[in-house]
């Protein structure tokens, strides 16, 4: 369920609330249409909210540490991007 389902519920509710002119004894189609539209809007809102939360939690900061090993009495090696003379 997601944005597509929410849009489907809104469209179905609008059709029931505004386009259908049938009389059913056991349900009021206009009220059912409004309830479906509200449910579709709530579903879209919740989907967007949880997408935002998931995107925020997946931020990872990677820190790399490079250690050079050399003898204590010698000269450290040149960095790889140093110019050769």
DSSP file (Angstrom, degrees, kcal/mol; ACC not computed):
  #  RESIDUE AA STRUCTURE BP1 BP2  ACC     N-H-->O    O-->H-N    N-H-->O    O-->H-N    TCO  KAPPA ALPHA  PHI   PSI    X-CA   Y-CA   Z-CA
    1    1 A X              0   0    0      0, 0.0     2,-0.2     0, 0.0     0, 0.0   0.000 360.0 360.0 360.0 139.2    0.0    0.0    0.0
    2    2 A X     >  -     0   0    0     46,-0.0     4,-2.1    45,-0.0     5,-0.1  -0.732 360.0 -32.3-165.4-145.3    1.3    3.4   -0.8
    3    3 A X  H  > S+     0   0    0     -2,-0.2     4,-2.5     1,-0.2     5,-0.2   0.893 128.8  54.3 -65.4 -40.4    0.7    6.5   -2.8
    4    4 A X  H  > S+     0   0    0      1,-0.2     4,-2.2     2,-0.2    -1,-0.2   0.905 109.5  47.1 -61.0 -42.4   -1.0    4.6   -5.7
    5    5 A X  H  > S+     0   0    0      2,-0.2     4,-2.4     1,-0.2    -1,-0.2   0.889 111.0  52.4 -66.9 -38.6   -3.5    3.0   -3.3
    6    6 A X  H  X S+     0   0    0     -4,-2.1     4,-2.1     2,-0.2    -2,-0.2   0.915 110.2  47.4 -62.8 -43.1   -4.2    6.3   -1.6
    7    7 A X  H  X S+     0   0    0     -4,-2.5     4,-2.5     2,-0.2    -2,-0.2   0.904 110.6  53.1 -64.6 -40.4   -5.0    7.9   -5.0
    8    8 A X  H  X S+     0   0    0     -4,-2.2     4,-2.7     1,-0.2    -2,-0.2   0.915 109.2  48.7 -60.1 -43.6   -7.2    5.0   -5.9
    9    9 A X  H  X S+     0   0    0     -4,-2.4     4,-2.4     2,-0.2    -1,-0.2   0.885 111.0  50.3 -65.0 -38.1   -9.2    5.4   -2.7
   10   10 A X  H  X S+     0   0    0     -4,-2.1     4,-2.3     2,-0.2    -2,-0.2   0.926 113.2  45.5 -65.4 -43.9   -9.6    9.1   -3.3
   11   11 A X  H  X S+     0   0    0     -4,-2.5     4,-2.3     2,-0.2    -2,-0.2   0.931 113.9  48.5 -65.1 -45.4  -10.8    8.5   -6.9
   12   12 A X  H  X S+     0   0    0     -4,-2.7     4,-2.3     1,-0.2    -2,-0.2   0.906 112.6  49.0 -61.8 -41.6  -13.2    5.7   -5.8
   13   13 A X  H  X S+     0   0    0     -4,-2.4     4,-2.7    -5,-0.2    -1,-0.2   0.886 109.8  51.2 -65.1 -39.2  -14.5    7.9   -3.0
   14   14 A X  H  X>S+     0   0    0     -4,-2.3     4,-2.5     2,-0.2     5,-0.6   0.895 109.8  50.2 -66.1 -38.4  -15.1   10.8   -5.3
   15   15 A X  I  X>S+     0   0    0     -4,-2.3     4,-1.8     1,-0.2     5,-1.6   0.939 114.4  44.0 -63.3 -45.7  -17.0    8.6   -7.7
   16   16 A X  I  <5S+     0   0    0     -4,-2.3    -2,-0.2     3,-0.2    -1,-0.2   0.896 118.7  43.5 -65.7 -39.0  -19.2    7.3   -5.0
   17   17 A X  I  <5S+     0   0    0     -4,-2.7    -2,-0.2    -5,-0.2    -1,-0.2   0.866 130.8  16.4 -77.5 -35.7  -19.8   10.7   -3.4
   18   18 A X  I  <5S+     0   0    0     -4,-2.5    -3,-0.2    -5,-0.2    -2,-0.2   0.683 127.4  38.1-115.2 -21.4  -20.4   12.8   -6.5
   19   19 A X  I  <<S+     0   0    0     -4,-1.8     2,-0.5    -5,-0.6    -3,-0.2   0.760  93.0  79.8-107.7 -28.6  -21.2   10.6   -9.5
   20   20 A X      < +     0   0    0     -5,-1.6    -1,-0.0    -4,-0.1     9,-0.0  -0.698  46.8 180.0 -87.8 128.1  -23.3    7.8   -8.3
   21   21 A X        +     0   0    0     -2,-0.5     2,-0.3     2,-0.1    -1,-0.1  -0.207  36.4 128.3-118.0  40.4  -27.0    8.6   -7.8
   22   22 A X        -     0   0    0      2,-0.0     2,-0.6     0, 0.0     7,-0.3  -0.660  53.7-134.0 -96.4 153.2  -28.2    5.2   -6.6
   23   23 A X        -     0   0    0     -2,-0.3     2,-0.5     5,-0.1     5,-0.1  -0.933  24.2-179.8-108.0 115.6  -30.3    4.6   -3.5
   24   24 A X        -     0   0    0     -2,-0.6     3,-0.5     3,-0.5     5,-0.1  -0.960  21.1-148.8-116.0 133.0  -29.1    1.7   -1.4
   25   25 A X  S    S+     0   0    0     -2,-0.5    -1,-0.1     1,-0.2     3,-0.1   0.787  92.8  45.9 -74.3 -26.5  -31.0    0.9    1.7
   26   26 A X  S    S+     0   0    0      1,-0.2     2,-0.3     0, 0.0    -1,-0.2   0.522 117.3  30.7 -98.4  -5.2  -28.1   -0.5    3.8
   27   27 A X        -     0   0    0     -3,-0.5     2,-0.8     4,-0.0    -3,-0.5  -0.992  67.4-130.4-152.4 144.3  -25.4    2.2    3.1
   28   28 A X     >  -     0   0    0     -2,-0.3     4,-2.3     1,-0.2     5,-0.2  -0.861  20.7-160.2 -92.9 111.0  -25.3    5.9    2.3
   29   29 A X  H  > S+     0   0    0     -2,-0.8     4,-2.1    -7,-0.3    -1,-0.2   0.816  87.0  55.6 -66.8 -31.7  -23.0    6.1   -0.8
   30   30 A X  H  > S+     0   0    0      2,-0.2     4,-2.0     1,-0.2    -1,-0.2   0.922 110.6  44.6 -66.7 -42.7  -22.1    9.8   -0.3
   31   31 A X  H  > S+     0   0    0      2,-0.2     4,-2.5     1,-0.2    -2,-0.2   0.909 112.7  51.7 -67.4 -41.1  -20.9    9.2    3.2
   32   32 A X  H  X S+     0   0    0     -4,-2.3     4,-2.3     1,-0.2    -1,-0.2   0.888 109.3  51.6 -61.8 -38.2  -19.0    6.1    2.1
   33   33 A X  H  X S+     0   0    0     -4,-2.1     4,-2.2     2,-0.2    -1,-0.2   0.913 110.0  47.5 -64.6 -43.1  -17.4    8.2   -0.6
   34   34 A X  H  X S+     0   0    0     -4,-2.0     4,-2.4     2,-0.2    -2,-0.2   0.902 111.4  51.3 -65.4 -40.2  -16.2   10.9    1.8
   35   35 A X  H  X S+     0   0    0     -4,-2.5     4,-2.4     1,-0.2    -2,-0.2   0.909 110.1  49.5 -63.5 -41.3  -14.9    8.3    4.2
   36   36 A X  H  X S+     0   0    0     -4,-2.3     4,-2.3     2,-0.2    -1,-0.2   0.888 110.1  50.9 -65.4 -38.0  -12.9    6.6    1.3
   37   37 A X  H  X S+     0   0    0     -4,-2.2     4,-2.2     2,-0.2    -2,-0.2   0.915 111.6  47.3 -64.9 -41.8  -11.5   10.0    0.2
   38   38 A X  H  X S+     0   0    0     -4,-2.4     4,-2.4     2,-0.2    -2,-0.2   0.901 111.7  50.7 -65.5 -40.0  -10.4   10.8    3.8
   39   39 A X  H  X S+     0   0    0     -4,-2.4     4,-2.2     2,-0.2    -2,-0.2   0.898 110.0  50.3 -64.8 -39.5   -8.8    7.3    4.1
   40   40 A X  H  X S+     0   0    0     -4,-2.3     4,-2.2     2,-0.2    -2,-0.2   0.906 110.9  48.6 -64.7 -41.6   -6.9    7.8    0.8
   41   41 A X  H  X S+     0   0    0     -4,-2.2     4,-2.3     1,-0.2    -2,-0.2   0.906 111.9  49.1 -63.9 -41.4   -5.6   11.2    2.0
   42   42 A X  H  X S+     0   0    0     -4,-2.4     4,-2.6     2,-0.2    -2,-0.2   0.887 109.9  52.1 -65.2 -38.0   -4.5    9.7    5.3
   43   43 A X  H  X S+     0   0    0     -4,-2.2     4,-2.3     2,-0.2    -2,-0.2   0.907 110.2  47.7 -65.4 -41.8   -2.8    6.8    3.5
   44   44 A X  H  X S+     0   0    0     -4,-2.2     4,-2.4     2,-0.2     5,-0.2   0.928 112.6  49.8 -63.6 -44.3   -0.8    9.2    1.3
   45   45 A X  H  X S+     0   0    0     -4,-2.3     4,-2.2     1,-0.2    -2,-0.2   0.932 112.5  46.5 -60.2 -47.2    0.2   11.3    4.3
   46   46 A X  H  X S+     0   0    0     -4,-2.6     4,-2.5     2,-0.2     5,-0.2   0.886 111.0  52.4 -64.6 -38.8    1.4    8.3    6.2
   47   47 A X  H  X S+     0   0    0     -4,-2.3     4,-2.1     1,-0.2    -1,-0.2   0.937 111.6  45.6 -62.7 -46.6    3.3    6.9    3.3
   48   48 A X  H  X S+     0   0    0     -4,-2.4     4,-2.0     1,-0.2    -1,-0.2   0.877 112.0  53.0 -64.5 -36.9    5.1   10.2    2.7
   49   49 A X  H  X S+     0   0    0     -4,-2.2     4,-2.1    -5,-0.2    -2,-0.2   0.934 111.2  44.6 -64.1 -46.5    5.8   10.5    6.5
   50   50 A X  H  X S+     0   0    0     -4,-2.5     4,-2.3     1,-0.2    -1,-0.2   0.829 110.5  54.6 -71.3 -30.3    7.4    7.0    6.7
   51   51 A X  H  X S+     0   0    0     -4,-2.1     4,-2.3    -5,-0.2    -1,-0.2   0.913 109.3  48.8 -63.9 -41.1    9.4    7.6    3.5
   52   52 A X  H  X S+     0   0    0     -4,-2.0     4,-1.9     1,-0.2    -2,-0.2   0.914 112.3  48.0 -64.6 -42.6   10.8   10.7    5.1
   53   53 A X  H  X S+     0   0    0     -4,-2.1     4,-1.9     1,-0.2    -1,-0.2   0.902 112.3  48.4 -65.2 -41.0   11.7    8.9    8.3
   54   54 A X  H  X S+     0   0    0     -4,-2.3     4,-1.1     1,-0.2    -1,-0.2   0.898 110.9  50.8 -67.5 -38.9   13.3    6.0    6.4
   55   55 A X  H  < S+     0   0    0     -4,-2.3    -1,-0.2     1,-0.2     3,-0.2   0.878 110.2  50.5 -65.4 -36.9   15.4    8.4    4.3
   56   56 A X  H >< S+     0   0    0     -4,-1.9     3,-1.0     1,-0.2    -1,-0.2   0.885 108.6  51.2 -69.3 -38.6   16.6   10.2    7.4
   57   57 A X  H 3< S+     0   0    0     -4,-1.9    -1,-0.2     1,-0.2    -2,-0.2   0.729 100.1  64.2 -72.6 -21.3   17.7    7.1    9.2
   58   58 A X  T 3<  +     0   0    0     -4,-1.1     2,-0.5    -3,-0.2    -1,-0.2   0.379  69.6 117.9 -87.6   6.3   19.8    5.8    6.3
   59   59 A X    <   -     0   0    0     -3,-1.0     2,-0.4    -4,-0.1    -3,-0.0  -0.629  43.4-177.2 -75.0 122.2   22.3    8.6    6.4
   60   60 A X        -     0   0    0     -2,-0.5     2,-0.6     2,-0.0    -2,-0.1  -0.975  18.0-152.2-124.9 133.8   25.7    7.1    7.2
   61   61 A X        -     0   0    0     -2,-0.4     2,-0.6     2,-0.0    -2,-0.0  -0.928  12.2-160.1-106.2 122.2   28.9    9.0    7.6
   62   62 A X        -     0   0    0     -2,-0.6     2,-0.5     2,-0.0    -2,-0.0  -0.893   5.9-170.5-105.8 125.4   32.0    7.0    6.7
   63   63 A X        -     0   0    0     -2,-0.6     2,-0.4     2,-0.0    -2,-0.0  -0.966   5.2-160.8-116.7 124.1   35.3    8.2    8.1
   64   64 A X        -     0   0    0     -2,-0.5     2,-0.5     2,-0.0    -2,-0.0  -0.851   0.5-160.5-106.2 141.4   38.5    6.6    6.8
   65   65 A X        -     0   0    0     -2,-0.4     2,-0.5     2,-0.0    -2,-0.0  -0.979   3.2-159.7-122.6 123.7   41.7    6.8    8.7
   66   66 A X        -     0   0    0     -2,-0.5     2,-0.5     2,-0.0    -2,-0.0  -0.894   6.6-167.7-105.2 127.8   45.0    6.1    6.9
   67   67 A X        -     0   0    0     -2,-0.5     2,-0.5     2,-0.0    -2,-0.0  -0.953   8.8-150.0-116.2 131.0   48.0    5.2    9.0
   68   68 A X        -     0   0    0     -2,-0.5     2,-0.6     2,-0.0     8,-0.0  -0.846   7.2-152.1 -99.1 131.4   51.5    5.2    7.5
   69   69 A X        +     0   0    0     -2,-0.5     2,-0.3     7,-0.0    -2,-0.0  -0.911  32.3 143.5-105.0 121.4   53.9    2.7    8.9
   70   70 A X        -     0   0    0     -2,-0.6     6,-0.1     6,-0.1     2,-0.0  -0.967  52.9 -86.1-148.7 163.3   57.6    3.7    8.7
   71   71 A X        -     0   0    0     -2,-0.3     3,-0.3     4,-0.1     0, 0.0  -0.348  35.1-123.4 -70.6 154.3   60.7    3.4   10.9
   72   72 A X  S    S+     0   0    0      1,-0.2    -1,-0.1    -2,-0.0     4,-0.1   0.766 107.9  45.2 -71.6 -25.7   61.2    6.0   13.6
   73   73 A X  S    S+     0   0    0      2,-0.1    -1,-0.2     0, 0.0     2,-0.1   0.618 102.4  77.8 -94.3 -11.9   64.7    7.0   12.3
   74   74 A X  S    S-     0   0    0     -3,-0.3     2,-0.4     1,-0.1    -4,-0.0  -0.288  86.7 -95.5 -94.2 178.0   63.9    7.2    8.6
   75   75 A X        -     0   0    0     -2,-0.1    -4,-0.1     1,-0.1    -1,-0.1  -0.764  44.7-111.0 -90.6 134.8   62.2    9.8    6.4
   76   76 A X        -     0   0    0     -2,-0.4     3,-0.1     1,-0.1    -1,-0.1  -0.314  41.6 -97.5 -64.1 149.9   58.5    9.1    5.7
   77   77 A X        -     0   0    0      1,-0.1    -1,-0.1    -3,-0.0     2,-0.1  -0.270  42.4 -97.5 -67.4 155.4   57.7    8.1    2.2
   78   78 A X        -     0   0    0      1,-0.1    -1,-0.1    -3,-0.1     2,-0.0  -0.411  44.2-102.1 -68.9 146.7   56.4   10.7   -0.3
   79   79 A X    >   -     0   0    0      1,-0.1     3,-1.9    -2,-0.1    -1,-0.1  -0.354  33.3-111.6 -64.7 153.5   52.7   10.9   -0.8
   80   80 A X  T 3  S+     0   0    0      1,-0.3    -1,-0.1    -3,-0.1    -2,-0.1   0.737 115.0  53.2 -63.1 -22.6   51.5    9.2   -4.0
   81   81 A X  T 3  S+     0   0    0      2,-0.1    -1,-0.3     0, 0.0     2,-0.1   0.326  81.3 119.6 -96.0  10.3   50.4   12.5   -5.6
   82   82 A X    <   -     0   0    0     -3,-1.9     2,-0.2     1,-0.1    -4,-0.0  -0.463  69.9-109.1 -75.0 146.3   53.8   14.3   -5.0
   83   83 A X        -     0   0    0     -2,-0.1     2,-0.5     1,-0.1    -1,-0.1  -0.496  25.4-130.1 -75.7 142.8   55.7   15.5   -8.1
   84   84 A X              0   0    0     -2,-0.2    -1,-0.1     1,-0.1     0, 0.0  -0.819 360.0 360.0 -93.5 129.8   58.8   13.6   -9.1
   85   85 A X              0   0    0     -2,-0.5    -1,-0.1     0, 0.0    -2,-0.0   0.413 360.0 360.0-107.6 360.0   61.8   15.9   -9.8
